[in-house]
Amino acid sequence: MERQERWKRILSLVALLALSGGPTPAADWPQWRGPNQDGISQETGWLDRWPDQGPPVAWKANVGLGFSSIVVAQGRAFTLGHADGQDSVVCLNADTGQEVWRHQYPADLGDKFYEGGTTGTPTVEGDRVFTLSRWGDAFCFESATGKIVWSKNVQKETGIRIPGWGFSGSPVVFKDLLLLNVGDAGLALEKATGKVVWKSEDKDAGYSTPLLFERGGEWYALLGSAQSYVAVKPQTGQEAWRLKWLTQYGVNAADPILHGDRILLATGYGKGAGLFKMGSGEPESVWKSKVLRTQLNAAVRVGDYVYGVDGDTTARGALKCVEFATGTEKWTEPNVGSGGVIVAEGRLIVLSDRGELMVAPAVPDAFAPTARAQILGGKFWTVPTLAHGRIYCRSSKGEIAAVDVRKK
């Protein structure tokens, strides 16, 4: 009996650890904006103070022109790049930077008002990796080998128009579906086969990634179109509500920030931000302000405050801390430009548009970095990634530096 009771206690502990996730592991970053689509890493125990010469760089690689971010899962890092008239889906060993596999296919450079190249970010689920190009090329690969499970051009199949700068949102997995920001309010494919399950009207998509959220026991996906942010039921595409949001050139690119029944929208080109309260119909306005104009990368909420870049690529943007509930500006750091920010353990990880990497407490008092270092040269509009003790930084030319912030 005593032995049986001991085994029962052991099995109970194993079950409890399984439900709780067990001891906190170094966390994967399998999709755009991280595991919970909020820009927050679950990583713990990483170095936020560096020597004067900066942190060591574990490895460097070049994947080609573009602004696709980097996702990390199961020891592999994935991103997209462009060179010589072709887009590439690239898989690297996350520890060494060695190329594991690469798939190339013909693609236009798309250098409209900027240097062009890839924009969307891969999504990893289980043993599959999903990608969507600016021109509608959708792929499902075996993540370990690069073998194509299925592929299609969703634009050619559906006839839905390509927005001015191409499709830029990343694929999002919902149960057995793959959600894409294609058309006025999205498109869904069977993730196993690529078959179209539902599609929306032939109107310009925005450039955000479908954001999943649950409310009242039902799931929704929130997408930016050219003129609105739209909530749909992901299983069917049925529209739940639509919030008109007009940004110059239809560039609704930054993902919304959700907290409880509140939605914070912020877009560039002088548009600004607005907080809305969800109810039974269209969300109601709480406040609007030009305090935060995130053109490219969404801000990140930590507690009662959001931290994000205010300003466009045509001017020198600033990093700001803004109170979520009121829109009150708490501080401004002017030397960031159109870079990006993520958060881990209550600390901001900021990559400026000139390649300076900074770490600072996410607090409303002031921006006070505990570490900063120039990592690479060039242009950086791509948000960094933290996974397994490394911060992955990527320039527009496709240069990647994996910065080692592991505690020895």
C-alpha positions as CSV (number, residue, x, y, z in Angstrom):
1,M,0.0,0.0,0.0
2,E,2.8,2.4,0.9
3,R,4.4,1.8,-2.4
4,Q,1.1,2.4,-4.2
5,E,0.6,5.7,-2.3
6,R,4.1,6.8,-3.2
7,W,3.5,6.2,-6.9
8,K,0.2,8.0,-6.7
9,R,2.0,11.0,-5.3
10,I,4.6,10.8,-8.0
11,L,2.0,10.6,-10.7
12,S,0.0,13.4,-9.2
13,L,3.1,15.6,-9.2
14,V,3.9,14.7,-12.8
15,A,0.3,15.6,-13.8
16,L,0.5,18.9,-11.9
17,L,3.8,19.8,-13.6
18,A,2.3,18.9,-17.0
19,L,-0.6,21.3,-16.4
20,S,1.6,24.1,-15.0
21,G,4.3,23.7,-17.7
22,G,6.7,22.3,-15.1
23,P,9.9,24.1,-14.2
24,T,10.0,27.2,-16.5
25,P,12.1,26.2,-19.6
26,A,13.9,28.5,-21.9
27,A,11.0,29.5,-24.1
28,D,10.4,29.1,-27.8
29,W,9.2,32.0,-29.9
30,P,7.2,30.1,-32.5
31,Q,5.2,32.9,-34.2
32,W,5.0,36.7,-34.8
33,R,5.0,38.6,-31.5
34,G,5.7,35.4,-29.5
35,P,3.8,32.6,-28.0
36,N,0.8,34.7,-26.9
37,Q,0.9,37.3,-29.8
38,D,1.6,40.1,-27.3
39,G,5.4,40.8,-27.7
40,I,6.2,39.2,-24.4
41,S,8.7,36.4,-24.0
42,Q,8.4,33.7,-21.3
43,E,12.2,33.6,-21.0
44,T,13.8,33.8,-17.6
45,G,17.3,34.1,-16.2
46,W,18.9,36.0,-19.0
47,L,21.6,38.7,-18.7
48,D,20.3,42.3,-18.6
49,R,23.7,43.8,-17.8
50,W,26.6,43.5,-20.2
51,P,30.3,44.2,-20.2
52,D,31.6,47.5,-21.8
53,Q,32.5,45.8,-25.0
54,G,28.9,44.4,-25.3
55,P,27.5,40.9,-25.1
56,P,29.1,38.1,-27.1
57,V,27.6,37.3,-30.5
58,A,27.0,33.6,-30.8
59,W,26.8,33.6,-34.6
60,K,26.0,35.7,-37.7
61,A,24.3,34.8,-40.9
62,N,22.8,36.4,-44.0
63,V,19.4,35.3,-45.3
64,G,18.7,38.0,-47.9
65,L,16.9,41.3,-48.2
66,G,13.8,41.9,-46.1
67,F,12.1,42.7,-42.9
68,S,10.7,39.4,-41.8
69,S,11.2,38.7,-38.1
70,I,12.8,35.5,-36.7
71,V,10.9,32.7,-35.0
72,V,12.5,30.0,-32.9
73,A,11.2,26.5,-32.1
74,Q,12.7,23.1,-31.4
75,G,16.2,24.3,-31.8
76,R,15.6,25.9,-35.2
77,A,15.3,29.5,-36.3
78,F,13.2,30.4,-39.3
79,T,12.9,33.6,-41.4
80,L,12.4,34.8,-45.0
81,G,14.7,36.7,-47.3
82,H,15.0,37.8,-50.9
83,A,17.9,37.7,-53.4
84,D,18.3,37.5,-57.2
85,G,14.6,37.6,-58.0
86,Q,13.7,34.9,-55.5
87,D,12.2,34.7,-52.0
88,S,13.7,32.2,-49.6
89,V,12.3,30.4,-46.6
90,V,15.4,29.7,-44.5
91,C,15.9,27.3,-41.5
92,L,19.0,27.8,-39.4
93,N,20.3,25.9,-36.4
94,A,19.4,28.2,-33.6
95,D,22.5,27.4,-31.6
96,T,25.1,27.7,-34.4
97,G,23.5,29.6,-37.3
98,Q,24.3,26.8,-39.7
99,E,21.8,26.5,-42.5
100,V,19.6,23.4,-42.1
101,W,17.5,23.9,-45.2
102,R,16.3,26.6,-47.6
103,H,13.5,26.8,-50.1
104,Q,13.6,29.4,-52.9
105,Y,10.9,30.4,-55.4
106,P,10.5,33.3,-57.9
107,A,9.2,36.5,-56.4
108,D,9.1,40.2,-57.2
109,L,11.4,42.5,-55.2
110,G,8.5,44.9,-54.5
111,D,10.7,47.9,-54.0
112,K,7.9,50.5,-53.8
113,F,9.1,53.5,-51.8
114,Y,11.7,51.3,-50.0
115,E,14.2,48.6,-50.8
116,G,11.7,45.8,-50.9
117,G,12.1,42.2,-49.9
118,T,10.1,40.0,-47.6
119,T,7.9,41.2,-44.8
120,G,5.8,38.5,-43.2
121,T,7.2,36.1,-40.6
122,P,6.9,32.3,-40.5
123,T,4.7,30.4,-38.0
124,V,5.7,27.1,-36.4
125,E,3.2,24.7,-35.0
126,G,4.4,21.2,-34.0
127,D,6.4,19.7,-36.9
128,R,5.1,22.2,-39.5
129,V,6.1,25.7,-40.5
130,F,3.8,28.0,-42.4
131,T,4.7,31.0,-44.5
132,L,2.9,33.6,-46.7
133,S,4.7,35.8,-49.2
134,R,3.8,39.4,-50.2
135,W,2.3,38.0,-53.4
136,G,0.2,35.3,-51.9
137,D,2.5,32.3,-52.0
138,A,1.4,30.1,-49.1
139,F,3.5,27.1,-48.0
140,C,3.4,24.4,-45.4
141,F,6.8,22.7,-44.8
142,E,8.0,19.9,-42.6
143,S,10.0,22.1,-40.1
144,A,12.9,19.6,-39.7
145,T,13.5,18.9,-43.4
146,G,12.0,21.6,-45.5
147,K,9.9,19.1,-47.4
148,I,6.8,20.8,-48.9
149,V,3.6,19.4,-47.4
150,W,1.4,21.7,-49.6
151,S,1.7,25.0,-51.4
152,K,-0.5,27.4,-53.4
153,N,-0.9,31.0,-54.4
154,V,-4.0,32.1,-52.5
155,Q,-4.2,35.3,-54.5
156,K,-4.4,33.5,-57.8
157,E,-6.8,30.9,-56.5
158,T,-9.3,33.4,-54.9
159,G,-8.8,36.4,-57.1
160,I,-8.5,38.6,-54.1
161,R,-6.4,41.7,-54.8
162,I,-3.0,42.3,-53.4
163,P,-2.7,45.5,-51.3
164,G,-0.2,48.2,-52.2
165,W,2.8,46.8,-50.4
166,G,1.8,43.2,-50.6
167,F,0.4,40.8,-48.0
168,S,2.5,41.4,-44.8
169,G,0.6,39.7,-42.0
170,S,1.9,36.4,-40.7
171,P,-0.1,33.1,-40.8
172,V,-1.9,32.2,-37.6
173,V,-3.0,28.7,-36.6
174,F,-6.4,28.2,-35.0
175,K,-7.3,24.6,-34.3
176,D,-7.4,22.9,-37.8
177,L,-7.3,26.3,-39.7
178,L,-4.6,28.6,-41.0
179,L,-5.7,32.3,-40.8
180,L,-4.3,34.8,-43.3
181,N,-4.9,38.5,-43.6
182,V,-6.0,38.3,-47.2
183,G,-9.0,40.3,-48.4
184,D,-11.2,42.7,-46.5
185,A,-11.6,40.5,-43.4
186,G,-9.2,37.5,-43.8
187,L,-9.1,34.1,-45.3
188,A,-8.9,30.6,-43.8
189,L,-7.2,27.5,-45.1
190,E,-7.2,23.9,-43.9
191,K,-3.8,23.8,-42.2
192,A,-3.4,20.1,-43.2
193,T,-4.1,20.5,-46.9
194,G,-4.2,24.2,-47.8
195,K,-7.8,24.0,-49.0
196,V,-9.7,27.3,-48.8
197,V,-12.4,27.1,-46.0
198,W,-13.7,30.6,-46.2
199,K,-12.7,34.0,-47.7
200,S,-13.8,37.6,-47.3
201,E,-14.5,40.3,-49.9
202,D,-12.1,41.3,-52.6
203,K,-10.9,44.5,-51.0
204,D,-7.5,45.7,-49.8
205,A,-6.2,43.9,-46.7
206,G,-4.3,45.8,-44.1
207,Y,-0.8,44.7,-43.0
208,S,-1.4,43.4,-39.5
209,T,-1.4,39.7,-38.4
210,P,-4.7,38.1,-37.3
211,L,-4.9,38.4,-33.5
212,L,-6.8,35.7,-31.7
213,F,-8.8,36.5,-28.6
214,E,-11.6,34.9,-26.5
215,R,-14.6,36.7,-25.2
216,G,-17.8,35.4,-23.7
217,G,-16.7,31.8,-24.4
218,E,-16.2,32.4,-28.1
219,W,-13.1,32.9,-30.2
220,Y,-12.4,35.8,-32.5
221,A,-9.7,37.0,-34.9
222,L,-9.0,40.7,-35.1
223,L,-7.5,41.9,-38.4
224,G,-6.5,45.2,-39.9
225,S,-8.0,46.0,-43.3
226,A,-7.3,49.1,-45.4
227,Q,-10.0,51.1,-43.7
228,S,-11.0,49.2,-40.5
229,Y,-10.1,46.7,-37.8
230,V,-12.5,43.8,-38.1
231,A,-13.3,41.0,-35.7
232,V,-14.5,37.7,-37.2
233,K,-15.2,34.2,-36.0
234,P,-12.3,32.2,-37.1
235,Q,-14.2,29.0,-37.8
236,T,-16.5,30.7,-40.4
237,G,-15.3,34.2,-41.2
238,Q,-18.6,35.6,-39.9
239,E,-18.1,39.3,-39.0
240,A,-18.7,40.2,-35.4
241,W,-18.0,43.9,-35.6
242,R,-16.0,46.4,-37.5
243,L,-14.3,49.5,-36.2
244,K,-13.6,52.1,-38.9
245,W,-9.9,53.3,-38.7
246,L,-8.6,55.3,-41.6
247,T,-4.9,55.6,-41.9
248,Q,-3.1,57.3,-44.9
249,Y,-2.5,54.8,-47.7
250,G,-4.5,52.2,-45.9
251,V,-1.5,51.2,-43.8
252,N,-3.1,49.6,-40.8
253,A,0.0,47.6,-40.0
254,A,0.5,47.6,-36.2
255,D,-1.3,44.8,-34.4
256,P,-3.9,45.9,-31.8
257,I,-3.3,45.5,-28.1
258,L,-6.0,43.7,-26.1
259,H,-6.5,43.9,-22.3
260,G,-9.8,42.7,-20.8
261,D,-12.6,44.4,-22.7
262,R,-10.3,47.1,-24.1
263,I,-8.6,47.4,-27.5
264,L,-5.8,49.9,-28.1
265,L,-5.2,50.8,-31.8
266,A,-2.2,52.8,-32.9
267,T,-1.1,53.5,-36.5
268,G,1.4,55.8,-38.2
269,Y,1.3,58.5,-40.9
270,G,0.1,60.9,-38.1
271,K,-3.0,58.9,-37.3
272,G,-2.3,58.2,-33.7
273,A,-3.9,55.9,-31.1
274,G,-7.3,55.2,-29.7
275,L,-8.6,53.0,-26.8
276,F,-12.0,51.3,-27.3
277,K,-14.3,49.3,-25.0
278,M,-15.9,46.1,-26.4
279,G,-19.5,45.6,-25.7
280,S,-22.4,43.9,-27.6
281,G,-21.7,45.7,-30.8
282,E,-19.1,48.0,-32.3
283,P,-16.5,49.0,-29.6
284,E,-17.0,52.4,-28.0
285,S,-14.3,55.1,-27.9
286,V,-12.7,55.7,-24.5
287,W,-9.9,58.1,-25.7
288,K,-8.1,59.2,-28.9
289,S,-4.8,60.9,-29.2
290,K,-1.7,61.4,-31.4
291,V,0.5,60.4,-28.5
292,L,1.5,57.1,-30.1
293,R,1.8,56.5,-33.8
294,T,3.2,53.0,-34.4
295,Q,3.7,52.7,-38.1
296,L,5.4,49.3,-38.2
297,N,5.8,47.3,-35.0
298,A,3.1,47.2,-32.3
299,A,3.7,48.5,-28.8
300,V,3.8,46.1,-25.9
301,R,1.6,46.3,-22.8
302,V,3.2,45.7,-19.4
303,G,0.7,46.2,-16.5
304,D,-0.9,49.7,-16.8
305,Y,1.4,51.0,-19.5
306,V,2.4,50.4,-23.1
307,Y,5.8,50.9,-24.6
308,G,6.3,51.5,-28.3
309,V,7.7,53.6,-31.1
310,D,6.0,56.8,-32.0
311,G,6.7,58.1,-35.5
312,D,7.3,57.0,-39.1
313,T,10.3,55.8,-41.1
314,T,10.5,59.2,-42.8
315,A,11.4,60.9,-39.5
316,R,13.4,59.9,-36.3
317,G,10.8,58.0,-34.2
318,A,10.9,58.0,-30.4
319,L,10.3,55.2,-27.9
320,K,7.4,56.1,-25.6
321,C,5.7,55.0,-22.4
322,V,2.0,55.7,-22.4
323,E,-0.6,54.9,-19.8
324,F,-3.0,52.4,-21.3
325,A,-6.2,53.6,-19.6
326,T,-5.8,57.3,-20.3
327,G,-3.3,57.8,-23.1
328,T,-1.1,60.0,-20.8
329,E,2.5,60.1,-22.0
330,K,5.0,59.2,-19.2
331,W,8.3,59.4,-20.9
332,T,10.0,59.7,-24.3
333,E,13.3,58.3,-25.5
334,P,14.2,60.1,-28.8
335,N,17.1,58.0,-30.0
336,V,15.3,54.8,-31.2
337,G,13.8,55.5,-34.6
338,S,11.6,53.0,-36.3
339,G,12.9,50.0,-34.4
340,G,11.1,47.5,-32.3
341,V,10.5,46.4,-28.7
342,I,9.7,43.2,-26.9
343,V,9.5,42.4,-23.2
344,A,10.8,39.6,-20.9
345,E,10.8,39.5,-17.1
346,G,9.5,43.0,-16.9
347,R,12.3,44.4,-19.0
348,L,12.2,46.1,-22.4
349,I,14.4,44.7,-25.1
350,V,14.8,47.5,-27.7
351,L,16.5,47.4,-31.1
352,S,16.9,50.8,-32.6
353,D,16.6,51.4,-36.3
354,R,20.4,51.8,-36.4
355,G,21.2,48.5,-34.8
356,E,21.7,49.5,-31.1
357,L,20.4,46.9,-28.7
358,M,19.2,48.1,-25.3
359,V,17.7,46.6,-22.2
360,A,15.8,48.7,-19.7
361,P,13.2,48.2,-16.9
362,A,9.6,48.5,-18.2
363,V,8.6,51.2,-15.7
364,P,6.8,54.5,-16.2
365,D,9.4,56.6,-14.3
366,A,12.0,56.9,-17.0
367,F,13.9,55.0,-19.7
368,A,17.1,53.9,-17.9
369,P,19.0,51.2,-19.8
370,T,21.0,48.7,-17.8
371,A,22.7,47.5,-21.0
372,R,23.3,48.8,-24.5
373,A,25.5,47.8,-27.4
374,Q,25.8,48.4,-31.2
375,I,25.2,44.9,-32.7
376,L,25.2,45.4,-36.4
377,G,25.3,48.3,-38.9
378,G,22.5,49.2,-41.4
379,K,18.8,49.7,-41.2
380,F,16.6,47.8,-38.6
381,W,12.9,47.9,-38.9
382,T,12.5,44.3,-37.6
383,V,11.6,43.6,-34.0
384,P,14.1,41.4,-32.1
385,T,13.4,38.0,-30.8
386,L,14.5,36.4,-27.5
387,A,14.6,32.6,-27.2
388,H,16.8,30.2,-25.3
389,G,19.2,32.8,-24.1
390,R,19.8,34.5,-27.4
391,I,18.5,37.8,-28.8
392,Y,18.1,37.6,-32.6
393,C,18.6,40.9,-34.4
394,R,18.0,41.3,-38.2
395,S,18.9,44.1,-40.5
396,S,17.1,45.0,-43.8
397,K,19.9,43.5,-45.8
398,G,19.2,40.2,-44.1
399,E,22.2,40.1,-41.7
400,I,21.3,38.3,-38.5
401,A,23.3,38.4,-35.2
402,A,22.4,36.0,-32.4
403,V,23.4,37.8,-29.2
404,D,24.3,35.5,-26.3
405,V,22.6,36.6,-23.1
406,R,22.7,33.3,-21.3
407,K,23.9,33.3,-17.7
408,K,27.0,31.1,-17.5
